[in-house]
Amino acid sequence: MKTVVNIKVDKDIKVRAQELAQDFGLSLSTVINAYLRQFVKEERIVFSGAPKMTVELEKMLGIIDRDIKNRKNLSKDIKNSDDLDNYFSSL
């Protein structure tokens, strides 16, 4: 059986949460239900957010991706401990 829960939330938070839920292909109701299920099941509250990539890291990964595609700045394949020793000796 379903029921309705009325809560007061800042309008900006509600709009941003709806947009974010939509980005994940979910409704805000689905997200809230999932959080409530987790809260009841685990009997604890967890506040966390997925880490976001910084602009600097994004640029660095772009350079690395381009180097890989152009086969630049790559080390040789290391298949055994001798290869590893030789690689470190060459540095």
Order of alpha helices (4+ residues) and beta strands (2+ residues): alpha-alpha-alpha-alpha
